């Protein structure tokens, strides 16, 4: 929360099958701080705040047993975050369309 104090997760599609749950989320926030801990794999340690907003997608996979999350795996677009903050050059590919879901119905 130090790097992105206004961090927000907007839930997209949610799918559950037995003890397996999958959800997609759009992550937004403004880079306003310098984290002391290695968030984003340490990519922002020592990086002064850019004041720029980010919007990236993520997918989370959970295993829930007896009402408790016992396993969690996720993917997040860290490259997109770094590019949106101006810390890495764009790859030349078109920007992701965040208005459509990650997974087609």
C-alpha positions, 0 to 999 in steps of 0.5 A: 500500500506504500507504493499505491495507497489508492490500490483498487481491485475491480472484480471481473468474472468469477467461476467456482467448481467445487473447491476451485475458484477463479476470478479475474480482476483489474488492478488500478492505483497511483504510484505515490510512494516508495516501498521498503519491501520488495513488492512487484518482485522488487522492481519498485524498491528505491524508485521515487514515486512517478505520480502515474496511474496504472491499470492492469489485469490479473487472474487469481486461482484459489482452492477453498476447503471448509471455507478457508483458502488453502491455496492461491496462485495468480498472474499479474501484468508486472511488465505493463505496470512498469511500462505505464509508470514510464520505467520500461519502454513499451514493447510496441504491441497495442495496449490491452483493452481493459473494457473487455473481459480476459476470458471469453464466455 
